[in-house]
Amino acid sequence: MRKRVTEASGVTPEIRDWYKGELRKILSKQTAEEGGYDFYDDLNDFSIKEINNNNENNNNNNNNDKYIKNQENIRKNLLEPAAFTEGGFTKFKIESGDTLSAISNDFGIPMEAIMKANGITNANQIDIGDVLLIPEGVDYTDLNNINFIENLDKTKLITEKEHPYAPVREKHNFQVIYNIAKEIGIKYPELVAAQAMEETGFGETQSAENNFLGLKATPSEVAKGESERKLTTEFRGQGEQLEEANFKTFDNIRAMMMQYKKQWNDDFGQYKGLVNANSIQEAIKMLQAEDYATNPDYDKNVLDIIDRAIKEGWF
Protein backbone atom coordinates (compact mmCIF):
# COMPACT_ATOMS: atom_id res chain seq x y z
CA MET A 1 0.00 0.00 0.00
CA ARG A 2 1.24 3.47 -0.84
CA LYS A 3 1.80 5.69 2.14
CA ARG A 4 1.60 9.46 1.86
CA VAL A 5 3.10 11.67 4.52
CA THR A 6 2.02 15.26 3.98
CA GLU A 7 3.20 16.70 7.25
CA ALA A 8 4.59 15.64 10.59
CA SER A 9 4.15 17.92 13.56
CA GLY A 10 7.34 19.67 14.61
CA VAL A 11 9.12 19.03 11.31
CA THR A 12 10.61 22.09 9.62
CA PRO A 13 11.11 22.36 5.84
CA GLU A 14 14.88 21.99 6.41
CA ILE A 15 14.42 18.74 8.31
CA ARG A 16 11.96 17.49 5.71
CA ASP A 17 14.50 18.15 2.95
CA TRP A 18 17.04 16.12 4.91
CA TYR A 19 14.56 13.24 5.13
CA LYS A 20 14.04 13.41 1.39
CA GLY A 21 17.76 13.01 0.80
CA GLU A 22 18.04 10.11 3.24
CA LEU A 23 15.02 8.39 1.72
CA ARG A 24 16.50 8.66 -1.75
CA LYS A 25 19.74 7.06 -0.53
CA ILE A 26 17.91 4.12 1.02
CA LEU A 27 15.33 3.58 -1.69
CA SER A 28 17.74 3.87 -4.60
CA LYS A 29 19.66 0.83 -3.28
CA GLN A 30 16.61 -1.45 -3.45
CA THR A 31 15.42 -3.25 -6.53
CA ALA A 32 11.79 -3.74 -7.44
CA GLU A 33 12.09 -7.43 -6.61
CA GLU A 34 13.25 -6.50 -3.11
CA GLY A 35 10.17 -4.39 -2.53
CA GLY A 36 11.76 -1.25 -3.89
CA TYR A 37 10.15 2.14 -4.07
CA ASP A 38 9.92 5.14 -6.33
CA PHE A 39 10.33 8.48 -4.60
CA TYR A 40 8.45 11.53 -5.86
CA ASP A 41 7.57 15.05 -4.79
CA ASP A 42 3.93 16.18 -4.77
CA LEU A 43 3.54 19.94 -4.32
CA ASN A 44 4.98 20.64 -0.85
CA ASP A 45 4.68 17.13 0.52
CA PHE A 46 6.64 13.96 -0.03
CA SER A 47 5.57 10.41 -0.48
CA ILE A 48 6.73 6.83 -0.82
CA LYS A 49 5.25 4.74 -3.60
CA GLU A 50 5.80 1.15 -4.60
CA ILE A 51 7.82 0.43 -7.73
CA ASN A 52 6.54 -3.10 -8.06
CA ASN A 53 2.84 -3.15 -7.18
CA ASN A 54 2.80 -6.88 -7.83
CA ASN A 55 4.61 -7.38 -4.55
CA GLU A 56 1.29 -6.98 -2.75
CA ASN A 57 -0.13 -9.92 -4.67
CA ASN A 58 3.03 -11.98 -4.74
CA ASN A 59 2.34 -15.49 -3.48
CA ASN A 60 5.97 -16.09 -2.64
CA ASN A 61 6.09 -15.82 1.17
CA ASN A 62 9.80 -15.05 1.20
CA ASN A 63 9.39 -12.10 -1.15
CA ASN A 64 6.35 -10.86 0.76
CA ASP A 65 8.23 -11.09 4.06
CA LYS A 66 11.15 -9.15 2.58
CA TYR A 67 8.79 -6.53 1.18
CA ILE A 68 7.05 -6.05 4.52
CA LYS A 69 10.37 -5.96 6.36
CA ASN A 70 11.66 -3.24 4.04
CA GLN A 71 8.58 -1.15 4.75
CA GLU A 72 8.98 -1.58 8.50
CA ASN A 73 12.70 -0.80 8.45
CA ILE A 74 12.26 2.43 6.53
CA ARG A 75 9.57 3.60 8.92
CA LYS A 76 11.31 2.44 12.09
CA ASN A 77 14.86 3.51 11.33
CA LEU A 78 14.25 6.73 9.46
CA LEU A 79 10.86 8.26 10.07
CA GLU A 80 9.76 7.33 13.57
CA PRO A 81 12.74 8.33 15.73
CA ALA A 82 13.05 11.86 14.35
CA ALA A 83 10.06 12.92 12.27
CA PHE A 84 7.39 12.02 14.78
CA THR A 85 7.46 13.25 18.34
CA GLU A 86 5.61 11.78 21.27
CA GLY A 87 2.01 12.89 21.04
CA GLY A 88 2.58 14.25 17.54
CA PHE A 89 0.79 13.47 14.32
CA THR A 90 1.14 13.14 10.59
CA LYS A 91 -1.41 13.66 7.82
CA PHE A 92 -2.82 11.20 5.35
CA LYS A 93 -4.80 12.16 2.24
CA ILE A 94 -7.57 9.75 1.27
CA GLU A 95 -7.46 8.48 -2.28
CA SER A 96 -9.61 6.07 -4.25
CA GLY A 97 -9.62 2.61 -2.67
CA ASP A 98 -8.41 3.74 0.75
CA THR A 99 -10.27 2.44 3.80
CA LEU A 100 -9.78 3.13 7.49
CA SER A 101 -8.91 -0.50 8.13
CA ALA A 102 -6.23 -0.45 5.41
CA ILE A 103 -4.84 2.85 6.71
CA SER A 104 -4.78 1.35 10.20
CA ASN A 105 -2.79 -1.65 8.97
CA ASP A 106 -0.47 0.56 6.94
CA PHE A 107 0.50 2.73 9.90
CA GLY A 108 0.27 -0.01 12.50
CA ILE A 109 -2.17 2.09 14.53
CA PRO A 110 -5.56 0.82 15.78
CA MET A 111 -8.45 1.99 13.65
CA GLU A 112 -10.27 3.14 16.80
CA ALA A 113 -7.38 5.52 17.58
CA ILE A 114 -7.53 7.07 14.11
CA MET A 115 -11.30 7.44 14.39
CA LYS A 116 -11.03 9.09 17.81
CA ALA A 117 -8.35 11.52 16.58
CA ASN A 118 -10.65 12.61 13.76
CA GLY A 119 -14.02 12.48 15.50
CA ILE A 120 -15.20 9.73 13.16
CA THR A 121 -18.11 7.61 14.37
CA ASN A 122 -18.74 5.69 11.16
CA ALA A 123 -15.73 3.96 9.59
CA ASN A 124 -17.34 4.30 6.15
CA GLN A 125 -17.82 8.07 6.27
CA ILE A 126 -14.40 9.09 4.87
CA ASP A 127 -14.33 10.56 1.38
CA ILE A 128 -11.71 10.89 -1.35
CA GLY A 129 -9.75 14.07 -0.74
CA ASP A 130 -10.22 14.03 3.02
CA VAL A 131 -7.02 14.53 5.01
CA LEU A 132 -6.86 12.53 8.24
CA LEU A 133 -4.82 13.18 11.34
CA ILE A 134 -2.79 10.07 12.19
CA PRO A 135 -1.78 10.09 15.89
CA GLU A 136 1.79 9.14 16.67
CA GLY A 137 3.74 8.23 19.78
CA VAL A 138 0.85 7.70 22.20
CA ASP A 139 -0.47 4.74 24.18
CA TYR A 140 -3.19 3.41 21.88
CA THR A 141 -4.51 0.95 24.49
CA ASP A 142 -6.32 3.83 26.20
CA LEU A 143 -8.33 6.00 23.79
CA ASN A 144 -8.39 8.75 26.41
CA ASN A 145 -4.80 9.41 25.33
CA ILE A 146 -6.09 10.36 21.87
CA ASN A 147 -7.16 13.90 22.75
CA PHE A 148 -6.28 16.03 19.72
CA ILE A 149 -9.84 17.31 19.35
CA GLU A 150 -10.33 17.86 23.08
CA ASN A 151 -7.15 19.96 23.22
CA LEU A 152 -8.19 22.38 20.47
CA ASP A 153 -8.54 25.98 21.62
CA LYS A 154 -12.26 26.47 22.20
CA THR A 155 -11.94 30.26 21.92
CA LYS A 156 -10.41 30.39 18.45
CA LEU A 157 -11.30 29.30 14.95
CA ILE A 158 -8.84 26.74 13.63
CA THR A 159 -7.33 25.99 10.24
CA GLU A 160 -5.86 22.83 8.76
CA LYS A 161 -2.67 23.62 10.65
CA GLU A 162 -4.41 22.77 13.92
CA HIS A 163 -6.36 19.82 12.50
CA PRO A 164 -6.29 18.55 8.90
CA TYR A 165 -9.69 16.79 8.87
CA ALA A 166 -12.27 19.25 7.51
CA PRO A 167 -15.31 17.91 9.44
CA VAL A 168 -13.44 18.47 12.72
CA ARG A 169 -12.64 22.08 11.77
CA GLU A 170 -16.17 22.77 10.57
CA LYS A 171 -17.79 21.53 13.77
CA HIS A 172 -15.21 23.23 16.00
CA ASN A 173 -15.45 26.60 14.26
CA PHE A 174 -19.26 26.59 14.27
CA GLN A 175 -19.25 25.82 17.99
CA VAL A 176 -16.75 28.59 18.82
CA ILE A 177 -19.03 31.24 17.30
CA TYR A 178 -22.20 29.61 18.64
CA ASN A 179 -20.93 29.43 22.23
CA ILE A 180 -19.78 33.06 22.31
CA ALA A 181 -23.03 34.22 20.69
CA LYS A 182 -25.08 32.32 23.24
CA GLU A 183 -22.97 33.62 26.13
CA ILE A 184 -23.37 37.30 25.20
CA GLY A 185 -27.11 37.02 24.63
CA ILE A 186 -27.58 36.90 20.86
CA LYS A 187 -31.13 35.69 20.19
CA TYR A 188 -30.27 33.15 17.50
CA PRO A 189 -26.70 31.93 18.17
CA GLU A 190 -27.03 29.16 15.59
CA LEU A 191 -27.82 31.81 12.95
CA VAL A 192 -24.73 33.93 13.59
CA ALA A 193 -22.58 30.78 13.74
CA ALA A 194 -23.94 29.68 10.36
CA GLN A 195 -23.39 33.19 8.98
CA ALA A 196 -19.73 33.07 10.03
CA MET A 197 -19.30 29.67 8.39
CA GLU A 198 -20.95 30.89 5.18
CA GLU A 199 -18.90 34.11 5.11
CA THR A 200 -15.55 32.36 5.66
CA GLY A 201 -15.85 28.87 4.21
CA PHE A 202 -16.04 27.42 7.73
CA GLY A 203 -13.19 29.56 8.98
CA GLU A 204 -10.80 29.19 6.06
CA THR A 205 -10.75 32.94 5.36
CA GLN A 206 -11.58 36.17 7.15
CA SER A 207 -12.59 39.63 5.97
CA ALA A 208 -10.02 41.27 8.24
CA GLU A 209 -8.18 40.41 11.44
CA ASN A 210 -10.60 38.47 13.68
CA ASN A 211 -13.48 39.45 11.40
CA PHE A 212 -15.36 36.31 10.40
CA LEU A 213 -18.72 37.99 9.78
CA GLY A 214 -17.85 40.49 7.06
CA LEU A 215 -18.53 43.48 9.33
CA LYS A 216 -17.75 46.75 7.55
CA ALA A 217 -15.73 49.58 9.10
CA THR A 218 -17.07 53.09 9.65
CA PRO A 219 -15.19 56.10 8.18
CA SER A 220 -13.84 56.95 11.64
CA GLU A 221 -12.57 53.39 12.12
CA VAL A 222 -10.87 53.58 8.73
CA ALA A 223 -9.26 56.88 9.73
CA LYS A 224 -7.96 55.31 12.94
CA GLY A 225 -6.42 52.40 11.04
CA GLU A 226 -8.90 49.87 12.40
CA SER A 227 -9.77 48.34 9.06
CA GLU A 228 -8.49 46.40 6.08
CA ARG A 229 -9.52 47.21 2.51
CA LYS A 230 -10.25 44.11 0.47
CA LEU A 231 -12.13 42.90 -2.58
CA THR A 232 -15.51 41.36 -1.87
CA THR A 233 -18.10 39.65 -4.05
CA GLU A 234 -21.50 41.34 -4.15
CA PHE A 235 -24.73 40.87 -6.10
CA ARG A 236 -26.22 44.24 -7.12
CA GLY A 237 -28.89 43.23 -9.60
CA GLN A 238 -26.35 42.76 -12.39
CA GLY A 239 -25.03 39.42 -11.26
CA GLU A 240 -21.87 38.69 -9.34
CA GLN A 241 -19.30 41.49 -9.22
CA LEU A 242 -16.21 42.45 -7.27
CA GLU A 243 -16.13 45.55 -5.10
CA GLU A 244 -13.63 47.06 -2.71
CA ALA A 245 -14.75 47.52 0.88
CA ASN A 246 -13.28 48.47 4.26
CA PHE A 247 -13.68 45.72 6.82
CA LYS A 248 -13.38 46.30 10.56
CA THR A 249 -10.46 44.69 12.41
CA PHE A 250 -10.93 43.31 15.91
CA ASP A 251 -8.63 42.39 18.78
CA ASN A 252 -10.35 39.02 19.19
CA ILE A 253 -13.43 37.05 18.18
CA ARG A 254 -15.42 38.11 21.23
CA ALA A 255 -14.97 41.78 20.29
CA MET A 256 -16.30 40.98 16.82
CA MET A 257 -19.31 39.23 18.34
CA MET A 258 -20.05 42.19 20.61
CA GLN A 259 -20.05 44.47 17.56
CA TYR A 260 -22.46 42.14 15.75
CA LYS A 261 -24.75 42.10 18.78
CA LYS A 262 -24.77 45.89 19.01
CA GLN A 263 -25.19 46.52 15.29
CA TRP A 264 -27.43 43.67 14.15
CA ASN A 265 -28.92 41.69 17.02
CA ASP A 266 -30.05 44.67 19.13
CA ASP A 267 -32.04 47.71 18.04
CA PHE A 268 -29.51 50.13 16.56
CA GLY A 269 -30.65 53.64 15.69
CA GLN A 270 -33.60 53.32 13.33
CA TYR A 271 -32.76 49.68 12.61
CA LYS A 272 -34.91 47.07 14.31
CA GLY A 273 -32.59 44.34 15.51
CA LEU A 274 -32.90 40.59 15.12
CA VAL A 275 -34.29 40.42 18.66
CA ASN A 276 -37.60 41.41 17.04
CA ALA A 277 -37.63 38.43 14.66
CA ASN A 278 -39.99 35.56 15.46
CA SER A 279 -37.93 32.95 13.58
CA ILE A 280 -34.53 32.39 12.07
CA GLN A 281 -36.06 32.67 8.61
CA GLU A 282 -37.49 36.08 9.48
CA ALA A 283 -34.14 37.15 10.96
CA ILE A 284 -32.34 36.26 7.72
CA LYS A 285 -34.87 38.26 5.69
CA MET A 286 -34.22 41.25 7.95
CA LEU A 287 -30.47 40.94 7.35
CA GLN A 288 -30.96 40.74 3.59
CA ALA A 289 -33.28 43.74 3.62
CA GLU A 290 -30.53 45.78 5.26
CA ASP A 291 -27.94 44.64 2.68
CA TYR A 292 -25.98 42.55 5.19
CA ALA A 293 -25.73 39.94 2.43
CA THR A 294 -26.47 40.45 -1.26
CA ASN A 295 -26.12 36.85 -2.44
CA PRO A 296 -29.62 35.71 -3.48
CA ASP A 297 -28.81 32.21 -2.16
CA TYR A 298 -27.63 33.49 1.21
CA ASP A 299 -30.74 32.38 3.10
CA LYS A 300 -30.61 28.88 1.63
CA ASN A 301 -26.87 28.51 2.30
CA VAL A 302 -27.19 29.64 5.91
CA LEU A 303 -30.22 27.45 6.59
CA ASP A 304 -28.43 24.44 5.07
CA ILE A 305 -25.55 24.94 7.52
CA ILE A 306 -27.99 25.19 10.44
CA ASP A 307 -29.76 22.01 9.30
CA ARG A 308 -26.44 20.18 9.13
CA ALA A 309 -25.49 21.46 12.58
CA ILE A 310 -28.75 20.15 14.00
CA LYS A 311 -28.41 16.75 12.33
CA GLU A 312 -24.81 16.32 13.45
CA GLY A 313 -25.45 17.60 16.98
CA TRP A 314 -23.19 20.64 16.92
CA PHE A 315 -25.43 22.48 19.38
C-alpha positions as CSV (number, residue, x, y, z in Angstrom):
1,M,0.0,0.0,0.0
2,R,1.2,3.5,-0.8
3,K,1.8,5.7,2.1
4,R,1.6,9.5,1.9
5,V,3.1,11.7,4.5
6,T,2.0,15.3,4.0
7,E,3.2,16.7,7.3
8,A,4.6,15.6,10.6
9,S,4.2,17.9,13.6
10,G,7.3,19.7,14.6
11,V,9.1,19.0,11.3
12,T,10.6,22.1,9.6
13,P,11.1,22.4,5.8
14,E,14.9,22.0,6.4
15,I,14.4,18.7,8.3
16,R,12.0,17.5,5.7
17,D,14.5,18.2,3.0
18,W,17.0,16.1,4.9
19,Y,14.6,13.2,5.1
20,K,14.0,13.4,1.4
21,G,17.8,13.0,0.8
22,E,18.0,10.1,3.2
23,L,15.0,8.4,1.7
24,R,16.5,8.7,-1.7
25,K,19.7,7.1,-0.5
26,I,17.9,4.1,1.0
27,L,15.3,3.6,-1.7
28,S,17.7,3.9,-4.6
29,K,19.7,0.8,-3.3
30,Q,16.6,-1.5,-3.4
31,T,15.4,-3.2,-6.5
32,A,11.8,-3.7,-7.4
33,E,12.1,-7.4,-6.6
34,E,13.3,-6.5,-3.1
35,G,10.2,-4.4,-2.5
36,G,11.8,-1.2,-3.9
37,Y,10.2,2.1,-4.1
38,D,9.9,5.1,-6.3
39,F,10.3,8.5,-4.6
40,Y,8.5,11.5,-5.9
41,D,7.6,15.0,-4.8
42,D,3.9,16.2,-4.8
43,L,3.5,19.9,-4.3
44,N,5.0,20.6,-0.9
45,D,4.7,17.1,0.5
46,F,6.6,14.0,0.0
47,S,5.6,10.4,-0.5
48,I,6.7,6.8,-0.8
49,K,5.3,4.7,-3.6
50,E,5.8,1.1,-4.6
51,I,7.8,0.4,-7.7
52,N,6.5,-3.1,-8.1
53,N,2.8,-3.2,-7.2
54,N,2.8,-6.9,-7.8
55,N,4.6,-7.4,-4.6
56,E,1.3,-7.0,-2.7
57,N,-0.1,-9.9,-4.7
58,N,3.0,-12.0,-4.7
59,N,2.3,-15.5,-3.5
60,N,6.0,-16.1,-2.6
61,N,6.1,-15.8,1.2
62,N,9.8,-15.1,1.2
63,N,9.4,-12.1,-1.1
64,N,6.4,-10.9,0.8
65,D,8.2,-11.1,4.1
66,K,11.2,-9.1,2.6
67,Y,8.8,-6.5,1.2
68,I,7.1,-6.0,4.5
69,K,10.4,-6.0,6.4
70,N,11.7,-3.2,4.0
71,Q,8.6,-1.2,4.7
72,E,9.0,-1.6,8.5
73,N,12.7,-0.8,8.5
74,I,12.3,2.4,6.5
75,R,9.6,3.6,8.9
76,K,11.3,2.4,12.1
77,N,14.9,3.5,11.3
78,L,14.3,6.7,9.5
79,L,10.9,8.3,10.1
80,E,9.8,7.3,13.6
81,P,12.7,8.3,15.7
82,A,13.0,11.9,14.3
83,A,10.1,12.9,12.3
84,F,7.4,12.0,14.8
85,T,7.5,13.2,18.3
86,E,5.6,11.8,21.3
87,G,2.0,12.9,21.0
88,G,2.6,14.3,17.5
89,F,0.8,13.5,14.3
90,T,1.1,13.1,10.6
91,K,-1.4,13.7,7.8
92,F,-2.8,11.2,5.3
93,K,-4.8,12.2,2.2
94,I,-7.6,9.8,1.3
95,E,-7.5,8.5,-2.3
96,S,-9.6,6.1,-4.3
97,G,-9.6,2.6,-2.7
98,D,-8.4,3.7,0.8
99,T,-10.3,2.4,3.8
100,L,-9.8,3.1,7.5
101,S,-8.9,-0.5,8.1
102,A,-6.2,-0.4,5.4
103,I,-4.8,2.8,6.7
104,S,-4.8,1.3,10.2
105,N,-2.8,-1.6,9.0
106,D,-0.5,0.6,6.9
107,F,0.5,2.7,9.9
108,G,0.3,0.0,12.5
109,I,-2.2,2.1,14.5
110,P,-5.6,0.8,15.8
111,M,-8.5,2.0,13.7
112,E,-10.3,3.1,16.8
113,A,-7.4,5.5,17.6
114,I,-7.5,7.1,14.1
115,M,-11.3,7.4,14.4
116,K,-11.0,9.1,17.8
117,A,-8.4,11.5,16.6
118,N,-10.7,12.6,13.8
119,G,-14.0,12.5,15.5
120,I,-15.2,9.7,13.2
121,T,-18.1,7.6,14.4
122,N,-18.7,5.7,11.2
123,A,-15.7,4.0,9.6
124,N,-17.3,4.3,6.1
125,Q,-17.8,8.1,6.3
126,I,-14.4,9.1,4.9
127,D,-14.3,10.6,1.4
128,I,-11.7,10.9,-1.3
129,G,-9.8,14.1,-0.7
130,D,-10.2,14.0,3.0
131,V,-7.0,14.5,5.0
132,L,-6.9,12.5,8.2
133,L,-4.8,13.2,11.3
134,I,-2.8,10.1,12.2
135,P,-1.8,10.1,15.9
136,E,1.8,9.1,16.7
137,G,3.7,8.2,19.8
138,V,0.8,7.7,22.2
139,D,-0.5,4.7,24.2
140,Y,-3.2,3.4,21.9
141,T,-4.5,1.0,24.5
142,D,-6.3,3.8,26.2
143,L,-8.3,6.0,23.8
144,N,-8.4,8.8,26.4
145,N,-4.8,9.4,25.3
146,I,-6.1,10.4,21.9
147,N,-7.2,13.9,22.7
148,F,-6.3,16.0,19.7
149,I,-9.8,17.3,19.3
150,E,-10.3,17.9,23.1
151,N,-7.2,20.0,23.2
152,L,-8.2,22.4,20.5
153,D,-8.5,26.0,21.6
154,K,-12.3,26.5,22.2
155,T,-11.9,30.3,21.9
156,K,-10.4,30.4,18.4
157,L,-11.3,29.3,15.0
158,I,-8.8,26.7,13.6
159,T,-7.3,26.0,10.2
160,E,-5.9,22.8,8.8
161,K,-2.7,23.6,10.6
162,E,-4.4,22.8,13.9
163,H,-6.4,19.8,12.5
164,P,-6.3,18.5,8.9
165,Y,-9.7,16.8,8.9
166,A,-12.3,19.3,7.5
167,P,-15.3,17.9,9.4
168,V,-13.4,18.5,12.7
169,R,-12.6,22.1,11.8
170,E,-16.2,22.8,10.6
171,K,-17.8,21.5,13.8
172,H,-15.2,23.2,16.0
173,N,-15.5,26.6,14.3
174,F,-19.3,26.6,14.3
175,Q,-19.2,25.8,18.0
176,V,-16.7,28.6,18.8
177,I,-19.0,31.2,17.3
178,Y,-22.2,29.6,18.6
179,N,-20.9,29.4,22.2
180,I,-19.8,33.1,22.3
181,A,-23.0,34.2,20.7
182,K,-25.1,32.3,23.2
183,E,-23.0,33.6,26.1
184,I,-23.4,37.3,25.2
185,G,-27.1,37.0,24.6
186,I,-27.6,36.9,20.9
187,K,-31.1,35.7,20.2
188,Y,-30.3,33.1,17.5
189,P,-26.7,31.9,18.2
190,E,-27.0,29.2,15.6
191,L,-27.8,31.8,13.0
192,V,-24.7,33.9,13.6
193,A,-22.6,30.8,13.7
194,A,-23.9,29.7,10.4
195,Q,-23.4,33.2,9.0
196,A,-19.7,33.1,10.0
197,M,-19.3,29.7,8.4
198,E,-20.9,30.9,5.2
199,E,-18.9,34.1,5.1
200,T,-15.6,32.4,5.7
201,G,-15.8,28.9,4.2
202,F,-16.0,27.4,7.7
203,G,-13.2,29.6,9.0
204,E,-10.8,29.2,6.1
205,T,-10.7,32.9,5.4
206,Q,-11.6,36.2,7.1
207,S,-12.6,39.6,6.0
208,A,-10.0,41.3,8.2
209,E,-8.2,40.4,11.4
210,N,-10.6,38.5,13.7
211,N,-13.5,39.5,11.4
212,F,-15.4,36.3,10.4
213,L,-18.7,38.0,9.8
214,G,-17.9,40.5,7.1
215,L,-18.5,43.5,9.3
216,K,-17.8,46.8,7.6
217,A,-15.7,49.6,9.1
218,T,-17.1,53.1,9.6
219,P,-15.2,56.1,8.2
220,S,-13.8,57.0,11.6
221,E,-12.6,53.4,12.1
222,V,-10.9,53.6,8.7
223,A,-9.3,56.9,9.7
224,K,-8.0,55.3,12.9
225,G,-6.4,52.4,11.0
226,E,-8.9,49.9,12.4
227,S,-9.8,48.3,9.1
228,E,-8.5,46.4,6.1
229,R,-9.5,47.2,2.5
230,K,-10.2,44.1,0.5
231,L,-12.1,42.9,-2.6
232,T,-15.5,41.4,-1.9
233,T,-18.1,39.6,-4.0
234,E,-21.5,41.3,-4.2
235,F,-24.7,40.9,-6.1
236,R,-26.2,44.2,-7.1
237,G,-28.9,43.2,-9.6
238,Q,-26.4,42.8,-12.4
239,G,-25.0,39.4,-11.3
240,E,-21.9,38.7,-9.3
241,Q,-19.3,41.5,-9.2
242,L,-16.2,42.5,-7.3
243,E,-16.1,45.6,-5.1
244,E,-13.6,47.1,-2.7
245,A,-14.8,47.5,0.9
246,N,-13.3,48.5,4.3
247,F,-13.7,45.7,6.8
248,K,-13.4,46.3,10.6
249,T,-10.5,44.7,12.4
250,F,-10.9,43.3,15.9
251,D,-8.6,42.4,18.8
252,N,-10.4,39.0,19.2
253,I,-13.4,37.0,18.2
254,R,-15.4,38.1,21.2
255,A,-15.0,41.8,20.3
256,M,-16.3,41.0,16.8
257,M,-19.3,39.2,18.3
258,M,-20.1,42.2,20.6
259,Q,-20.0,44.5,17.6
260,Y,-22.5,42.1,15.8
261,K,-24.7,42.1,18.8
262,K,-24.8,45.9,19.0
263,Q,-25.2,46.5,15.3
264,W,-27.4,43.7,14.1
265,N,-28.9,41.7,17.0
266,D,-30.0,44.7,19.1
267,D,-32.0,47.7,18.0
268,F,-29.5,50.1,16.6
269,G,-30.7,53.6,15.7
270,Q,-33.6,53.3,13.3
271,Y,-32.8,49.7,12.6
272,K,-34.9,47.1,14.3
273,G,-32.6,44.3,15.5
274,L,-32.9,40.6,15.1
275,V,-34.3,40.4,18.7
276,N,-37.6,41.4,17.0
277,A,-37.6,38.4,14.7
278,N,-40.0,35.6,15.5
279,S,-37.9,33.0,13.6
280,I,-34.5,32.4,12.1
281,Q,-36.1,32.7,8.6
282,E,-37.5,36.1,9.5
283,A,-34.1,37.2,11.0
284,I,-32.3,36.3,7.7
285,K,-34.9,38.3,5.7
286,M,-34.2,41.2,8.0
287,L,-30.5,40.9,7.4
288,Q,-31.0,40.7,3.6
289,A,-33.3,43.7,3.6
290,E,-30.5,45.8,5.3
291,D,-27.9,44.6,2.7
292,Y,-26.0,42.6,5.2
293,A,-25.7,39.9,2.4
294,T,-26.5,40.5,-1.3
295,N,-26.1,36.9,-2.4
296,P,-29.6,35.7,-3.5
297,D,-28.8,32.2,-2.2
298,Y,-27.6,33.5,1.2
299,D,-30.7,32.4,3.1
300,K,-30.6,28.9,1.6
301,N,-26.9,28.5,2.3
302,V,-27.2,29.6,5.9
303,L,-30.2,27.4,6.6
304,D,-28.4,24.4,5.1
305,I,-25.6,24.9,7.5
306,I,-28.0,25.2,10.4
307,D,-29.8,22.0,9.3
308,R,-26.4,20.2,9.1
309,A,-25.5,21.5,12.6
310,I,-28.7,20.1,14.0
311,K,-28.4,16.8,12.3
312,E,-24.8,16.3,13.5
313,G,-25.5,17.6,17.0
314,W,-23.2,20.6,16.9
315,F,-25.4,22.5,19.4
